[in-house]
Amino acid sequence: MKIYEGIEHFESVTYPVVTSGTFDGVHLGHQKILERIRNIAEEIGGETVLITFWPHPRMVLYPNEHNLKLLSTFEEKSKLLKAFGIDHLLTIPFTTEFSNLSSEEFIQKIIIDKIQTRKLVIGYDHRFGKNREGGFDYLKENVDKFNFELEEISREDVDHVGVSSTKIRKALEEGNISIANEYLGRDYEINGIIIKGQQLGRSIGFPTANIHVPHDYKLIPGGGAYAVTVYVEGTRYNGMLNIGMRPTVNGISQSIEVNLFDFEGDLYDKRVCVHFKAYLRPEEKFSSLDALKKQLSKDKEDAQRILTQV
């Protein structure tokens, strides 16, 4: 997959089959669109082109709102789009100036003039242009003058899976990993770097690695304990992970700590990819470190049982 950062870098392709959107999370609904453009491209000997925007439009249009958390970083989204067969990923920097582009200007300057689109496929609810004025109805009314074919992924095709990025965010914030993973069609993941912590886990027989997620807009699931698999430099380990304030040891800020089963070695500064498999329990304050140790033993048993079944 070729990635173009900015429309000015885009190169001409053979019979472009195009779609557009933020595609946060690349969930099952998005995958319907990706599958369709891939199938069309295969049938006609064309190439797939996906137009996306970065930063997320809401970050630019509502800069004082800091509550938007995304399901995927740009790197994670790119990796997923490549896996789903996208040939060309065009990233357009979303700026205030770009947000003022009318739907007609967007279609003419980008879809037609620059990409030379031969077929455009969009979801039934996709909007574009200033104030989200453009949509399928606008395209359908003007398709004769655009000189490209148009196809809509219908409400029935997308909605039957009952998926939206908003629903997935809500599920993750509530710790409902099973629903989030079902909607995504895969495990939810976070990517980060191991940093040094207080090493309290080591003293009770459950050494943990503290994970720093470098992007503050990345959605971290709700507080609690989880069964996870963790990839460290390509090697997979089973483990359990805690997200929260560590009330038993008077923590003052949220932490993400993972205990890897059957691992020995130094993890500091290593990059890790965590796949969330199941929610174990909410975070709680224990009366003593011994009580915490007892619960962690139970958590490990529960996680190992779950992880042998997935």
C-alpha positions as CSV (number, residue, x, y, z in Angstrom):
1,M,0.0,0.0,0.0
2,K,1.3,3.4,-0.9
3,I,0.7,6.3,1.5
4,Y,0.5,9.9,0.3
5,E,0.6,12.6,2.9
6,G,-1.1,15.5,1.1
7,I,-3.0,15.6,-2.2
8,E,0.0,17.2,-3.9
9,H,1.9,14.0,-3.6
10,F,-0.7,11.7,-5.1
11,E,0.3,9.8,-8.3
12,S,-2.0,8.7,-11.0
13,V,-3.3,5.2,-10.8
14,T,-5.1,2.7,-13.0
15,Y,-8.9,3.0,-12.9
16,P,-9.2,4.4,-9.3
17,V,-12.0,2.9,-7.2
18,V,-12.4,5.4,-4.4
19,T,-14.0,5.8,-1.0
20,S,-13.6,8.5,1.6
21,G,-14.0,8.9,5.4
22,T,-12.2,8.9,8.8
23,F,-12.5,5.1,9.2
24,D,-11.7,5.3,12.9
25,G,-11.3,1.7,14.2
26,V,-11.9,0.2,10.7
27,H,-14.8,-1.7,12.2
28,L,-17.2,-4.2,10.6
29,G,-19.3,-1.4,9.0
30,H,-16.1,0.1,7.4
31,Q,-15.1,-3.3,6.3
32,K,-18.2,-3.7,4.2
33,I,-17.1,-0.6,2.2
34,L,-13.5,-1.8,1.9
35,E,-14.6,-5.2,0.7
36,R,-16.9,-3.6,-1.9
37,I,-14.2,-1.4,-3.4
38,R,-11.7,-4.2,-3.4
39,N,-14.1,-6.5,-5.2
40,I,-14.9,-3.8,-7.8
41,A,-11.2,-3.1,-8.4
42,E,-10.6,-6.8,-8.9
43,E,-13.4,-7.1,-11.4
44,I,-12.3,-4.2,-13.6
45,G,-8.6,-4.3,-13.1
46,G,-8.5,-1.1,-11.1
47,E,-6.8,0.0,-7.9
48,T,-8.4,1.0,-4.6
49,V,-7.9,4.5,-3.2
50,L,-9.0,5.5,0.3
51,I,-9.1,9.2,1.2
52,T,-8.9,10.0,4.9
53,F,-8.3,13.0,7.0
54,W,-5.8,13.8,9.8
55,P,-6.2,15.2,12.4
56,H,-9.7,13.9,13.0
57,P,-12.1,16.7,11.8
58,R,-13.6,17.1,15.3
59,M,-10.2,17.9,16.7
60,V,-10.0,20.9,14.3
61,L,-13.6,22.0,14.3
62,Y,-14.0,21.8,18.1
63,P,-10.5,22.5,19.5
64,N,-11.7,23.3,23.0
65,E,-13.3,19.9,23.3
66,H,-10.8,17.4,24.6
67,N,-13.1,14.4,25.2
68,L,-12.8,12.8,21.8
69,K,-10.9,9.6,22.0
70,L,-10.0,7.6,18.9
71,L,-10.1,3.9,18.4
72,S,-7.0,3.9,16.2
73,T,-3.9,6.1,15.8
74,F,-2.9,6.9,12.2
75,E,-0.3,4.1,12.3
76,E,-2.8,1.6,13.5
77,K,-5.4,2.6,11.0
78,S,-2.8,2.4,8.1
79,K,-1.8,-1.1,9.1
80,L,-5.5,-2.2,9.2
81,L,-6.3,-0.6,5.8
82,K,-3.3,-2.3,4.2
83,A,-4.5,-5.7,5.6
84,F,-7.9,-5.1,4.1
85,G,-6.4,-4.6,0.6
86,I,-6.3,-0.9,0.1
87,D,-3.7,0.0,-2.6
88,H,-3.5,3.7,-2.1
89,L,-4.1,5.7,1.1
90,L,-4.3,9.4,0.6
91,T,-4.2,11.4,3.8
92,I,-5.4,15.0,3.6
93,P,-4.4,17.3,6.4
94,F,-7.6,18.5,7.9
95,T,-7.3,22.3,8.6
96,T,-9.7,25.1,9.1
97,E,-9.1,26.2,5.5
98,F,-9.8,22.7,4.2
99,S,-13.0,22.6,6.3
100,N,-14.4,25.6,4.4
101,L,-14.1,23.7,1.1
102,S,-17.6,23.3,-0.4
103,S,-18.8,19.8,-1.4
104,E,-18.6,20.9,-5.0
105,E,-15.0,22.0,-4.7
106,F,-14.1,18.8,-2.8
107,I,-15.5,16.7,-5.6
108,Q,-14.0,18.8,-8.4
109,K,-10.6,19.5,-7.0
110,I,-9.8,16.2,-5.3
111,I,-12.1,13.4,-6.5
112,I,-12.1,14.4,-10.2
113,D,-9.1,16.6,-11.0
114,K,-6.5,15.1,-8.8
115,I,-7.5,11.4,-8.4
116,Q,-9.4,11.1,-11.7
117,T,-11.9,8.8,-10.0
118,R,-13.6,6.3,-12.2
119,K,-15.9,4.9,-9.5
120,L,-16.8,6.4,-6.1
121,V,-18.3,4.2,-3.3
122,I,-19.6,5.7,-0.1
123,G,-21.6,4.7,2.9
124,Y,-25.2,5.8,3.1
125,D,-24.5,8.3,5.8
126,H,-21.2,9.7,4.6
127,R,-21.1,13.5,4.5
128,F,-18.4,15.8,3.0
129,G,-17.8,19.5,2.3
130,K,-18.3,22.6,4.4
131,N,-20.8,22.0,7.2
132,R,-21.1,18.4,5.9
133,E,-23.4,19.7,3.1
134,G,-22.6,17.0,0.6
135,G,-23.8,13.4,0.6
136,F,-25.1,10.7,-1.6
137,D,-28.2,12.7,-2.7
138,Y,-26.0,15.5,-3.9
139,L,-23.7,13.1,-5.8
140,K,-26.6,11.3,-7.4
141,E,-28.2,14.5,-8.6
142,N,-24.9,15.6,-10.3
143,V,-23.3,12.3,-11.3
144,D,-23.8,13.0,-15.0
145,K,-21.5,15.9,-15.0
146,F,-18.9,14.3,-12.8
147,N,-17.9,11.6,-15.3
148,F,-17.5,8.8,-12.7
149,E,-19.7,6.0,-11.6
150,L,-21.3,6.2,-8.2
151,E,-22.3,3.5,-5.7
152,E,-23.8,3.7,-2.3
153,I,-23.4,1.1,0.5
154,S,-27.0,1.0,1.6
155,R,-28.3,1.5,5.2
156,E,-29.4,-2.2,5.2
157,D,-25.9,-3.4,4.2
158,V,-24.2,-1.4,6.9
159,D,-26.8,-1.2,9.7
160,H,-27.5,-5.0,9.9
161,V,-24.2,-5.4,11.7
162,G,-25.3,-2.7,14.2
163,V,-21.9,-1.1,14.3
164,S,-20.6,2.5,14.7
165,S,-17.4,3.9,16.1
166,T,-19.4,5.7,18.8
167,K,-20.9,2.4,20.0
168,I,-17.5,0.8,20.2
169,R,-16.0,3.7,22.1
170,K,-18.9,3.5,24.6
171,A,-18.4,-0.3,25.0
172,L,-14.6,0.2,25.7
173,E,-15.2,3.0,28.2
174,E,-17.5,0.6,30.1
175,G,-14.9,-2.2,29.9
176,N,-17.2,-4.2,27.6
177,I,-14.4,-5.8,25.6
178,S,-16.5,-8.7,24.2
179,I,-18.9,-6.3,22.5
180,A,-16.2,-3.9,21.3
181,N,-14.2,-6.9,19.8
182,E,-17.4,-8.2,18.2
183,Y,-18.1,-4.9,16.5
184,L,-14.5,-4.5,15.4
185,G,-14.2,-8.0,14.1
186,R,-10.9,-8.4,15.9
187,D,-9.3,-7.6,19.3
188,Y,-9.0,-4.0,20.4
189,E,-5.4,-3.0,20.8
190,I,-3.2,-0.4,22.2
191,N,0.5,0.2,21.3
192,G,3.0,1.7,23.6
193,I,6.4,1.8,25.2
194,I,7.5,0.2,28.4
195,I,8.6,2.7,31.0
196,K,10.0,2.4,34.5
197,G,7.4,2.2,37.3
198,Q,7.5,1.9,41.1
199,Q,8.2,-1.9,40.9
200,L,5.7,-2.6,43.7
201,G,4.4,-5.6,41.8
202,R,7.8,-7.3,41.9
203,S,7.7,-7.2,45.7
204,I,4.5,-9.3,45.8
205,G,5.4,-11.8,43.1
206,F,3.6,-10.1,40.2
207,P,6.1,-8.0,38.4
208,T,4.4,-5.5,36.0
209,A,5.5,-3.5,33.1
210,N,4.2,0.1,32.9
211,I,2.9,0.9,29.4
212,H,3.1,4.5,28.1
213,V,0.8,5.2,25.2
214,P,2.3,8.2,23.4
215,H,-0.9,9.5,21.8
216,D,-3.2,11.2,24.3
217,Y,-6.2,10.9,21.9
218,K,-6.0,7.1,21.9
219,L,-8.9,5.5,23.7
220,I,-7.9,3.5,26.8
221,P,-10.5,1.1,28.0
222,G,-12.3,1.7,31.3
223,G,-10.5,1.0,34.6
224,G,-10.2,-2.6,35.7
225,A,-8.4,-5.9,35.1
226,Y,-8.2,-7.6,31.8
227,A,-7.0,-10.8,30.2
228,V,-4.6,-9.8,27.3
229,T,-2.1,-11.1,24.9
230,V,1.0,-8.9,24.4
231,Y,3.3,-8.9,21.5
232,V,6.9,-7.9,22.4
233,E,9.2,-7.6,19.3
234,G,7.0,-10.1,17.5
235,T,6.7,-12.7,20.3
236,R,3.3,-13.3,21.8
237,Y,2.8,-13.6,25.6
238,N,-0.3,-14.2,27.6
239,G,-0.9,-11.9,30.5
240,M,-3.2,-9.8,32.7
241,L,-3.4,-6.0,32.6
242,N,-4.7,-3.4,35.0
243,I,-5.9,0.1,34.1
244,G,-6.6,2.5,36.9
245,M,-5.3,4.6,39.8
246,R,-3.9,1.7,41.9
247,P,-5.9,2.7,45.1
248,T,-4.3,0.0,47.3
249,V,-0.9,1.7,47.0
250,N,-2.3,5.3,46.9
251,G,-1.7,5.9,43.2
252,I,-2.2,9.5,42.1
253,S,-2.5,9.0,38.3
254,Q,-3.9,6.5,35.9
255,S,-1.5,3.7,34.9
256,I,-1.5,0.8,32.5
257,E,0.4,-2.1,34.0
258,V,0.7,-5.6,32.5
259,N,2.0,-8.8,34.1
260,L,3.3,-11.2,31.4
261,F,3.0,-14.9,32.2
262,D,6.1,-17.0,31.7
263,F,8.3,-14.1,30.8
264,E,11.8,-13.3,32.0
265,G,13.9,-10.5,30.9
266,D,14.1,-6.7,30.6
267,L,11.2,-4.9,28.9
268,Y,12.2,-1.3,29.4
269,D,12.0,0.9,26.3
270,K,10.6,-2.0,24.3
271,R,7.5,-1.4,22.1
272,V,4.5,-3.6,22.9
273,C,1.2,-4.2,21.3
274,V,-1.6,-5.3,23.7
275,H,-4.7,-7.2,22.5
276,F,-7.6,-7.1,24.9
277,K,-9.3,-10.4,25.2
278,A,-11.7,-10.2,28.2
279,Y,-12.7,-8.1,31.2
280,L,-11.9,-9.7,34.5
281,R,-13.1,-7.3,37.2
282,P,-13.4,-3.6,38.2
283,E,-10.5,-2.0,40.0
284,E,-10.8,-1.9,43.8
285,K,-8.9,-0.9,46.9
286,F,-7.7,-3.8,49.0
287,S,-7.1,-3.8,52.8
288,S,-3.5,-4.9,52.4
289,L,-0.9,-6.0,49.9
290,D,-1.5,-9.6,51.0
291,A,-5.2,-9.2,50.0
292,L,-4.1,-7.7,46.7
293,K,-1.7,-10.6,46.1
294,K,-4.5,-13.1,46.8
295,Q,-6.8,-11.4,44.2
296,L,-4.0,-11.2,41.7
297,S,-3.5,-15.0,42.0
298,K,-7.2,-15.4,41.2
299,D,-7.0,-12.9,38.3
300,K,-4.1,-14.9,36.9
301,E,-6.1,-18.2,37.1
302,D,-9.1,-16.5,35.5
303,A,-7.0,-15.0,32.7
304,Q,-5.2,-18.2,32.0
305,R,-8.5,-20.1,31.7
306,I,-9.9,-17.5,29.4
307,L,-6.8,-17.3,27.2
308,T,-6.7,-21.0,26.6
309,Q,-10.2,-20.7,25.1
310,V,-9.5,-17.9,22.6
